[in-house]
Amino acid sequence: MPARPARCYKRIKGPPYTREEYIHGAPMIQIPKFDMGTTSAAARAAFPMVAKLVVEERGQIRMQALEAARQMASKYLTKYVTDANYYMRLNVIPHHVLRENRMLAMAGADRLQEGMRLAFGSPAGRAARVEPGQVIFYIEFKPEHLAHVKEALRRAASKLPLPTRIIIEPKGDGDGKTTTQR
């Protein structure tokens, strides 16, 4: 059965469903890496710039969308910037377990199965709950790679169901000049 579209899950309804000791059959988190590029602290000290992909609305981002965005940005940066010239981190973790009350459509039936009203549902996936202004991706890089970093974040944002913006600033306390791109 294919995954439902993002519009089914992007709105937050109810409290988070995260207690795995009570959830039987909860899917595992299928994001293999949260840190990409060069991860050593000594190499990261040479990166004076920071780019952030920031979400603008409250909502949920499914695990599949986060993984697709991570792969898109990582592959683009690896190809054009190389792994030694950037550090990227996926800042959100999909803890919330999504539930689905599956409905069946059978051949020859003139209507869909209705099932129970307001049924609880079974675990169907995971999502990260995000708030406005929360950083999804964080990239440290050298100024000569600015155009490629912006393009990588733009491509990653196209995989996410919520509106986002890109913030570029010098690394440090954040008191310097800030550039925002929508």
N, CA, C and O of each residue as an XYZ file, in Angstrom:
728
protein
N       0.849     -1.176      0.000
C       0.000      0.000      0.000
C       0.896      1.241      0.000
O       1.753      1.365      0.875
N       0.726      2.154     -0.945
C       1.601      3.336     -1.003
C       1.345      4.294      0.157
O       0.299      4.251      0.805
N       2.322      5.153      0.398
C       2.200      6.132      1.481
C       1.162      7.185      1.110
O       1.046      7.571     -0.053
N       0.427      7.635      2.082
C      -0.544      8.695      1.851
C       0.184     10.011      1.605
O       1.337     10.156      2.010
N      -0.469     10.978      0.945
C       0.203     12.255      0.691
C       0.464     13.032      1.978
O      -0.157     12.772      3.008
N       1.387     13.984      1.908
C       1.807     14.753      3.082
C       0.652     15.527      3.704
O       0.659     15.768      4.911
N      -0.336     15.919      2.912
C      -1.450     16.704      3.454
C      -2.232     15.932      4.520
O      -2.928     16.538      5.335
N      -2.123     14.601      4.519
C      -2.820     13.791      5.518
C      -2.159     13.885      6.894
O      -2.806     13.633      7.910
N      -0.878     14.244      6.931
C      -0.133     14.185      8.180
C       0.510     15.493      8.609
O       1.004     15.571      9.734
N       0.530     16.525      7.770
C       1.336     17.694      8.108
C       0.738     18.575      9.202
O       1.470     19.371      9.791
N      -0.538     18.470      9.497
C      -1.152     19.233     10.587
C      -1.014     18.460     11.896
O      -1.130     17.235     11.918
N      -0.768     19.177     12.975
C      -0.616     18.547     14.289
C      -1.988     18.424     14.937
O      -2.701     19.411     15.120
N      -2.345     17.170     15.284
C      -3.616     16.911     15.966
C      -3.324     16.103     17.217
O      -2.806     14.990     17.127
N      -3.642     16.635     18.355
C      -3.475     15.897     19.594
C      -2.049     15.895     20.117
O      -1.152     16.479     19.510
N      -1.848     15.230     21.258
C      -0.514     15.178     21.867
C       0.407     14.247     21.076
O      -0.074     13.413     20.308
N       1.721     14.378     21.255
C       2.641     13.477     20.558
C       2.486     12.042     21.056
O       2.199     11.801     22.228
N       2.680     11.107     20.146
C       2.547      9.682     20.432
C       3.942      9.096     20.311
O       4.347      8.669     19.230
N       4.689      9.070     21.428
C       6.115      8.733     21.361
C       6.546      7.611     22.296
O       7.687      7.159     22.198
N       5.702      7.148     23.185
C       6.124      6.164     24.195
C       6.224      4.772     23.582
O       5.238      4.037     23.515
N       7.418      4.425     23.139
C       7.600      3.182     22.402
C       7.360      1.930     23.239
O       7.054      0.870     22.692
N       7.494      2.038     24.545
C       7.250      0.850     25.370
C       5.777      0.437     25.345
O       5.455     -0.701     25.688
N       4.877      1.346     24.944
C       3.454      1.036     24.861
C       2.982      0.840     23.422
O       1.830      0.468     23.197
N       3.853      1.084     22.453
C       3.455      1.019     21.049
C       4.049     -0.246     20.443
O       5.265     -0.350     20.284
N       3.207     -1.192     20.110
C       3.677     -2.425     19.482
C       3.644     -2.245     17.975
O       2.627     -1.835     17.416
N       4.748     -2.549     17.321
C       4.815     -2.429     15.875
C       5.186     -1.048     15.382
O       4.956     -0.733     14.214
N       5.760     -0.206     16.246
C       6.187      1.127     15.806
C       7.372      0.979     14.859
O       8.319      0.259     15.175
N       7.342      1.641     13.710
C       8.454      1.506     12.763
C       9.736      2.139     13.297
O       9.696      3.090     14.078
N      10.866      1.599     12.867
C      12.165      2.141     13.262
C      12.428      3.443     12.503
O      11.841      3.678     11.447
N      13.302      4.277     13.036
C      13.702      5.494     12.340
C      14.634      5.083     11.197
O      15.672      4.462     11.429
N      14.260      5.430      9.967
C      14.991      4.961      8.795
C      15.901      6.033      8.208
O      16.111      6.069      6.995
N      16.436      6.893      9.039
C      17.405      7.889      8.590
C      18.771      7.397      9.074
O      19.038      7.411     10.276
N      19.637      6.963      8.155
C      20.892      6.344      8.598
C      21.909      7.312      9.180
O      22.659      6.934     10.080
N      21.959      8.564      8.690
C      22.966      9.513      9.165
C      22.318     10.868      9.433
O      21.480     11.332      8.659
N      22.712     11.491     10.532
C      22.253     12.840     10.826
C      23.372     13.860     10.606
O      23.096     15.051     10.463
N      24.638     13.408     10.578
C      25.799     14.272     10.318
C      26.447     13.830      9.016
O      26.754     12.651      8.844
N      26.661     14.781      8.086
C      27.269     14.481      6.800
C      28.418     15.435      6.522
O      28.538     16.481      7.161
N      29.264     15.067      5.563
C      30.422     15.888      5.243
C      31.549     15.575      6.202
O      31.675     14.448      6.680
N      32.366     16.570      6.480
C      33.464     16.379      7.420
C      32.953     16.633      8.838
O      32.387     17.690      9.115
N      33.152     15.675      9.725
C      32.590     15.777     11.069
C      33.626     16.083     12.144
O      33.258     16.264     13.305
N      34.898     16.145     11.797
C      35.912     16.410     12.816
C      35.870     17.885     13.241
O      35.664     18.771     12.411
N      36.062     18.128     14.506
C      35.990     19.491     15.041
C      37.097     20.375     14.495
O      36.888     21.571     14.292
N      38.265     19.811     14.256
C      39.385     20.599     13.728
C      39.093     21.091     12.315
O      39.401     22.234     11.980
N      38.501     20.235     11.487
C      38.173     20.632     10.115
C      37.015     21.616     10.094
O      36.981     22.517      9.255
N      36.066     21.453     11.007
C      34.902     22.353     11.052
C      35.292     23.761     11.486
O      34.570     24.711     11.184
N      36.402     23.919     12.179
C      36.844     25.244     12.618
C      37.222     26.123     11.431
O      37.256     27.347     11.561
N      37.507     25.521     10.277
C      37.892     26.279      9.076
C      36.683     26.809      8.311
O      36.855     27.531      7.329
N      35.472     26.474      8.732
C      34.267     26.917      8.027
C      33.704     28.168      8.700
O      33.162     28.063      9.801
N      33.810     29.347      8.083
C      33.362     30.572      8.734
C      31.880     30.915      8.527
O      31.366     31.819      9.187
N      31.194     30.218      7.635
C      29.803     30.556      7.310
C      28.864     29.434      7.737
O      29.253     28.269      7.828
N      27.595     29.826      8.001
C      26.553     28.879      8.394
C      25.311     29.160      7.556
O      24.925     30.313      7.364
N      24.694     28.096      7.065
C      23.409     28.190      6.369
C      22.413     27.318      7.121
O      22.741     26.218      7.565
N      21.186     27.830      7.258
C      20.150     27.093      7.980
C      18.890     27.042      7.129
O      18.519     28.028      6.492
N      18.239     25.891      7.123
C      16.927     25.763      6.517
C      15.924     25.784      7.662
O      15.875     24.865      8.480
N      15.119     26.855      7.709
C      14.228     27.106      8.838
C      12.782     26.954      8.381
O      12.402     27.470      7.330
N      11.980     26.250      9.165
C      10.572     26.056      8.832
C       9.768     27.273      9.295
O      10.075     27.865     10.330
N       8.734     27.647      8.525
C       7.959     28.857      8.814
C       6.605     28.585      9.462
O       5.996     29.507     10.004
N       6.119     27.350      9.422
C       4.818     27.014      9.999
C       4.959     25.826     10.941
O       5.898     25.036     10.839
N       4.013     25.720     11.850
C       3.949     24.575     12.756
C       3.386     23.387     11.992
O       2.435     23.531     11.224
N       3.970     22.217     12.202
C       3.450     21.035     11.523
C       4.299     19.810     11.765
O       5.165     19.791     12.640
N       4.032     18.778     10.966
C       4.751     17.517     11.060
C       5.430     17.237      9.727
O       4.868     17.497      8.663
N       6.635     16.708      9.797
C       7.360     16.298      8.595
C       7.636     14.811      8.730
O       8.287     14.377      9.680
N       7.144     14.033      7.781
C       7.315     12.586      7.845
C       8.768     12.180      7.659
O       9.569     12.905      7.069
N       9.084     11.006      8.175
C      10.426     10.455      8.108
C      10.890     10.302      6.655
O      12.059     10.548      6.357
N      10.002      9.904      5.759
C      10.376      9.724      4.356
C      10.746     11.051      3.716
O      11.667     11.102      2.900
N      10.048     12.127      4.067
C      10.356     13.442      3.508
C      11.694     13.955      4.032
O      12.470     14.543      3.278
N      11.968     13.738      5.316
C      13.263     14.142      5.865
C      14.409     13.397      5.204
O      15.443     13.988      4.894
N      14.228     12.099      4.987
C      15.280     11.307      4.357
C      15.480     11.720      2.896
O      16.615     11.781      2.423
N      14.401     12.001      2.187
C      14.528     12.447      0.795
C      15.242     13.793      0.721
O      16.087     13.995     -0.151
N      14.917     14.710      1.618
C      15.575     16.021      1.644
C      17.050     15.882      2.009
O      17.900     16.556      1.428
N      17.355     15.014      2.964
C      18.743     14.794      3.375
C      19.569     14.226      2.221
O      20.686     14.676      1.967
N      19.012     13.242      1.532
C      19.723     12.648      0.406
C      19.938     13.664     -0.711
O      21.015     13.719     -1.305
N      18.926     14.460     -0.994
C      19.021     15.446     -2.069
C      20.131     16.456     -1.783
O      20.965     16.722     -2.648
N      20.144     17.015     -0.579
C      21.155     18.014     -0.225
C      22.543     17.386     -0.150
O      23.516     17.974     -0.621
N      22.640     16.199      0.438
C      23.933     15.554      0.610
C      24.559     15.177     -0.735
O      25.757     15.376     -0.935
N      23.773     14.645     -1.640
C      24.302     14.261     -2.952
C      24.750     15.484     -3.744
O      25.784     15.452     -4.412
N      23.973     16.558     -3.669
C      24.355     17.768     -4.403
C      25.653     18.346     -3.849
O      26.553     18.696     -4.612
N      25.753     18.447     -2.531
C      26.971     18.997     -1.922
C      28.181     18.094     -2.153
O      29.281     18.593     -2.389
N      28.000     16.791     -2.091
C      29.112     15.872     -2.328
C      29.621     16.007     -3.761
O      30.826     15.934     -4.001
N      28.715     16.204     -4.707
C      29.107     16.300     -6.103
C      29.827     17.612     -6.410
O      30.856     17.603     -7.086
N      29.303     18.737     -5.925
C      29.816     20.043     -6.326
C      30.782     20.682     -5.324
O      31.598     21.520     -5.709
N      30.703     20.299     -4.050
C      31.540     20.933     -3.027
C      32.575     19.955     -2.480
O      33.637     20.388     -2.033
N      32.306     18.676     -2.498
C      33.060     17.544     -1.929
C      32.898     17.498     -0.405
O      32.682     18.515      0.254
N      33.009     16.299      0.115
C      32.744     16.060      1.542
C      33.677     16.815      2.476
O      33.293     17.124      3.604
N      34.868     17.112      2.043
C      35.842     17.775      2.925
C      35.559     19.265      3.101
O      36.161     19.900      3.966
N      34.661     19.834      2.306
C      34.439     21.283      2.324
C      33.116     21.717      2.949
O      32.723     22.874      2.796
N      32.425     20.831      3.641
C      31.191     21.227      4.317
C      30.904     20.277      5.473
O      31.438     19.170      5.550
N      30.042     20.749      6.369
C      29.497     19.911      7.438
C      28.000     20.170      7.461
O      27.574     21.319      7.576
N      27.189     19.113      7.353
C      25.736     19.266      7.355
C      25.137     18.394      8.450
O      25.554     17.255      8.657
N      24.156     18.949      9.140
C      23.461     18.223     10.202
C      21.962     18.329     10.003
O      21.434     19.413      9.758
N      21.271     17.188     10.111
C      19.812     17.154     10.147
C      19.426     17.314     11.611
O      19.731     16.448     12.432
N      18.761     18.410     11.942
C      18.535     18.777     13.348
C      17.287     18.177     13.982
O      17.173     18.192     15.208
N      16.353     17.654     13.208
C      15.125     17.123     13.795
C      15.130     15.604     13.724
O      15.686     15.009     12.800
N      14.501     14.992     14.715
C      14.422     13.533     14.790
C      12.943     13.149     14.800
O      12.172     13.698     15.587
N      12.537     12.218     13.940
C      11.124     11.828     13.899
C      10.749     10.889     15.051
O      10.857      9.668     14.933
N      10.311     11.475     16.153
C       9.918     10.681     17.320
C       8.438     10.311     17.311
O       8.068      9.249     17.814
N       7.600     11.153     16.758
C       6.145     10.968     16.804
C       5.727      9.808     15.898
O       6.071      9.793     14.716
N       4.987      8.838     16.443
C       4.509      7.696     15.669
C       3.156      8.057     15.065
O       2.227      8.437     15.778
N       3.058      7.935     13.745
C       1.811      8.226     13.033
C       0.915      6.993     13.050
O       1.393      5.863     12.947
N      -0.381      7.222     13.182
C      -1.344      6.121     13.175
C      -2.246      6.236     11.956
O      -2.522      7.329     11.461
N      -2.698      5.075     11.484
C      -3.545      5.050     10.305
C      -4.645      4.025     10.508
O      -4.375      2.874     10.850
N      -5.881      4.442     10.298
C      -7.007      3.520     10.320
C      -7.299      3.183      8.866
O      -7.987      3.929      8.168
N      -6.769      2.052      8.419
C      -6.853      1.709      6.998
C      -8.270      1.334      6.602
O      -8.973      0.621      7.318
N      -8.665      1.832      5.449
C      -9.964      1.509      4.876
C      -9.732      0.650      3.633
O      -8.755      0.851      2.913
N     -10.615     -0.293      3.385
C     -10.445     -1.194      2.251
C     -11.426     -0.844      1.139
O     -12.578     -0.493      1.396
N     -10.957     -0.945     -0.082
C     -11.833     -0.819     -1.246
C     -11.729     -2.142     -1.996
O     -10.654     -2.492     -2.484
N     -12.818     -2.871     -2.092
C     -12.782     -4.193     -2.704
C     -13.367     -4.145     -4.105
O     -14.209     -3.305     -4.422
N     -12.902     -5.062     -4.929
C     -13.386     -5.121     -6.303
C     -14.867     -5.479     -6.315
O     -15.304     -6.385     -5.606
N     -15.617     -4.773     -7.111
C     -17.041     -5.031     -7.231
C     -17.887     -4.372     -6.164
O     -19.115     -4.447     -6.216
N     -17.259     -3.730     -5.203
C     -18.028     -3.067     -4.150
C     -18.465     -1.695     -4.641
O     -17.723     -1.019     -5.354
N     -19.649     -1.292     -4.266
C     -20.142      0.014     -4.700
C     -19.811      1.115     -3.705
O     -20.082      2.285     -3.975
N     -19.234      0.770     -2.569
C     -18.827      1.792     -1.611
C     -17.590      1.323     -0.850
O     -17.267      0.135     -0.845
N     -16.894      2.276     -0.201
C     -15.729      1.947      0.621
C     -16.167      1.429      1.975
O     -17.249      1.759      2.461
N     -15.326      0.625      2.571
C     -15.588      0.182      3.930
C     -15.500      1.384      4.858
O     -14.556      2.167      4.755
N     -16.448      1.546      5.748
C     -16.434      2.694      6.658
C     -15.704      2.390      7.956
O     -15.017      3.266      8.481
N     -15.825      1.211      8.480
C     -15.135      0.872      9.719
C     -15.669      1.658     10.901
O     -16.738      2.263     10.827
N     -14.928      1.646     11.976
C     -15.344      2.352     13.180
C     -15.138      3.847     13.020
O     -14.169      4.278     12.395
N     -16.020      4.622     13.566
C     -15.844      6.069     13.581
C     -14.820      6.422     14.657
O     -14.845      5.837     15.740
N     -13.924      7.365     14.381
C     -12.893      7.822     15.314
C     -12.044      6.674     15.854
O     -11.720      6.649     17.041
N     -11.684      5.726     14.990
C     -10.856      4.601     15.413
C      -9.433      5.088     15.680
O      -8.973      6.048     15.062
N      -8.741      4.418     16.605
C      -7.410      4.845     17.035
C      -6.356      4.629     15.961
O      -5.502      5.495     15.768
N      -6.387      3.521     15.266
C      -5.440      3.263     14.189
C      -4.213      2.501     14.649
O      -3.935      2.399     15.844
N      -3.479      1.965     13.674
C      -2.256      1.225     13.957
C      -1.057      2.028     13.459
O      -1.207      2.868     12.572
N       0.140      1.781     14.022
C       1.321      2.556     13.621
C       1.609      2.415     12.128
O       1.633      1.307     11.592
N       1.825      3.547     11.466
C       2.035      3.542     10.015
C       3.322      4.247      9.609
O       3.750      4.109      8.463
N       3.944      4.985     10.494
C       5.157      5.715     10.140
C       5.584      6.602     11.295
O       5.065      6.496     12.406
N       6.534      7.474     11.015
C       7.024      8.415     12.021
C       7.092      9.807     11.429
O       7.189      9.977     10.214
N       7.039     10.809     12.310
C       7.133     12.196     11.867
C       7.839     13.020     12.935
O       7.832     12.676     14.117
N       8.443     14.105     12.493
C       9.053     15.071     13.401
C       8.096     16.237     13.523
O       7.640     16.774     12.514
N       7.787     16.633     14.737
C       6.944     17.808     14.959
C       7.838     19.033     15.034
O       8.814     19.048     15.784
N       7.508     20.064     14.258
C       8.341     21.263     14.189
C       7.500     22.503     14.483
O       6.290     22.529     14.259
N       8.173     23.513     14.983
C       7.558     24.798     15.307
C       8.133     25.873     14.383
O       9.211     25.672     13.824
N       7.454     27.000     14.206
C       7.993     28.076     13.361
C       9.349     28.553     13.889
O       9.522     28.761     15.090
N      10.300     28.722     12.978
C      11.625     29.169     13.349
C      12.588     28.055     13.708
O      13.760     28.323     13.972
N      12.129     26.812     13.727
C      13.000     25.691     14.073
C      13.895     25.349     12.885
O      13.445     25.353     11.739
N      15.165     25.053     13.164
C      16.145     24.731     12.125
C      16.017     23.255     11.758
O      16.082     22.382     12.623
N      15.832     22.985     10.457
C      15.744     21.610      9.970
C      17.144     21.124      9.563
O      17.603     20.082     10.030
N      17.813     21.881      8.694
C      19.170     21.552      8.259
C      20.109     22.678      8.651
O      19.750     23.854      8.597
N      21.320     22.300      9.046
C      22.356     23.237      9.465
C      23.616     22.875      8.689
O      24.073     21.734      8.752
N      24.192     23.849      7.944
C      25.377     23.580      7.123
C      26.458     24.599      7.447
O      26.201     25.803      7.444
N      27.671     24.119      7.727
C      28.847     24.974      7.874
C      29.674     24.823      6.605
O      29.840     23.713      6.099
N      30.202     25.957      6.078
C      30.901     25.911      4.797
C      31.817     27.113      4.644
O      31.825     28.014      5.483
N      32.594     27.115      3.558
C      33.460     28.244      3.217
C      32.697     29.194      2.294
O      31.826     28.746      1.547
N      33.004     30.504      2.326
C      32.227     31.476      1.540
C      32.226     31.217      0.034
O      31.272     31.589     -0.649
N      33.264     30.593     -0.490
C      33.298     30.367     -1.942
C      32.276     29.324     -2.403
O      32.037     29.194     -3.604
N      31.672     28.584     -1.479
C      30.678     27.565     -1.830
C      29.248     28.028     -1.545
O      28.332     27.208     -1.495
N      29.054     29.306     -1.364
C      27.735     29.833     -0.986
C      26.648     29.470     -1.993
O      25.568     29.036     -1.591
N      26.899     29.632     -3.267
C      25.880     29.357     -4.294
C      25.457     27.887     -4.266
O      24.272     27.582     -4.396
N      26.407     26.989     -4.100
C      26.081     25.555     -4.074
C      25.316     25.185     -2.804
O      24.415     24.347     -2.852
N      25.656     25.784     -1.693
C      24.948     25.502     -0.444
C      23.499     25.983     -0.538
O      22.586     25.281     -0.104
N      23.281     27.175     -1.100
C      21.913     27.676     -1.284
C      21.100     26.747     -2.181
O      19.936     26.461     -1.902
N      21.723     26.282     -3.254
C      21.028     25.380     -4.173
C      20.706     24.047     -3.494
O      19.622     23.502     -3.696
N      21.626     23.522     -2.698
C      21.375     22.263     -1.984
C      20.208     22.416     -1.009
O      19.364     21.525     -0.918
N      20.149     23.526     -0.285
C      19.044     23.750      0.651
C      17.731     23.995     -0.084
O      16.671     23.591      0.393
N      17.791     24.648     -1.232
C      16.576     24.864     -2.028
C      16.015     23.522     -2.497
O      14.804     23.305     -2.469
N      16.897     22.631     -2.924
C      16.456     21.304     -3.366
C      15.900     20.492     -2.204
O      14.915     19.771     -2.366
N      16.519     20.603     -1.039
C      16.017     19.894      0.141
C      14.646     20.426      0.543
O      13.766     19.657      0.928
N      14.467     21.739      0.453
C      13.186     22.349      0.834
C      12.056     21.894     -0.072
O      10.901     21.857      0.351
N      12.374     21.546     -1.323
C      11.333     21.103     -2.243
C      10.761     19.742     -1.847
O       9.681     19.373     -2.309
N      11.456     19.001     -1.012
C      10.988     17.691     -0.556
C      10.169     17.769      0.727
O       9.587     16.769      1.147
N      10.117     18.940      1.354
C       9.428     19.078      2.636
C       8.021     19.635      2.434
O       7.815     20.442      1.528
N       7.039     19.227      3.257
C       5.656     19.654      3.062
C       5.332     21.044      3.612
O       4.265     21.583      3.316
N       6.223     21.632      4.404
C       5.961     22.927      5.022
C       6.793     24.019      4.357
O       7.870     23.724      3.839
N       6.328     25.279      4.355
C       7.139     26.364      3.790
C       8.384     26.608      4.641
O       8.340     26.553      5.870
N       9.492     26.880      3.955
C      10.765     27.085      4.634
C      11.460     28.317      4.089
O      11.050     28.873      3.070
N      12.517     28.744      4.772
C      13.378     29.810      4.266
C      14.822     29.466      4.604
O      15.100     28.697      5.525
N      15.733     30.057      3.835
C      17.158     29.808      3.997
C      17.782     31.018      4.671
O      17.569     32.149      4.234
N      18.551     30.794      5.730
C      19.235     31.865      6.444
C      20.738     31.618      6.337
O      21.230     30.538      6.662
N      21.461     32.650      5.871
C      22.918     32.578      5.748
C      23.505     33.589      6.728
O      23.084     34.746      6.748
N      24.480     33.162      7.548
C      25.114     34.076      8.492
C      26.524     33.600      8.798
O      26.846     32.432      8.581
N      27.366     34.493      9.300
C      28.708     34.055      9.711
C      28.612     33.188     10.966
O      27.737     33.394     11.807
N      29.509     32.229     11.082
C      29.499     31.339     12.249
C      29.965     32.110     13.474
O      30.813     32.997     13.373
N      29.417     31.778     14.608
C      29.780     32.451     15.854
C      28.537     32.816     16.624
O      27.602     32.021     16.721
N      28.522     34.027     17.179
C      27.414     34.455     18.022
C      26.221     34.951     17.231
O      25.190     35.251     17.832
N      26.307     35.054     15.900
C      25.168     35.465     15.100
C      24.911     36.954     15.093
O      23.826     37.371     14.688
N      25.873     37.795     15.528
C      25.673     39.239     15.546
C      25.995     39.884     14.204
O      25.750     41.075     14.015
N      26.536     39.113     13.278
C      26.951     39.674     11.999
C      25.799     39.861     11.039
O      24.632     39.734     11.411
N      26.139     40.163      9.808
C      25.150     40.392      8.763
C      24.432     39.093      8.431
O      25.066     38.048      8.284
N      23.125     39.159      8.314
C      22.315     37.981      8.021
C      21.610     38.188      6.696
O      21.062     39.258      6.430
N      21.627     37.161      5.871
C      20.925     37.178      4.594
C      19.834     36.140      4.648
O      20.089     34.996      5.025
N      18.614     36.513      4.278
C      17.502     35.584      4.261
C      17.015     35.429      2.831
O      16.861     36.411      2.106
N      16.770     34.176      2.430
C      16.247     33.917      1.109
C      14.984     33.078      1.271
O      14.960     32.117      2.041
N      13.951     33.443      0.550
C      12.699     32.670      0.600
C      12.631     31.717     -0.533
O      11.654     30.979     -0.662
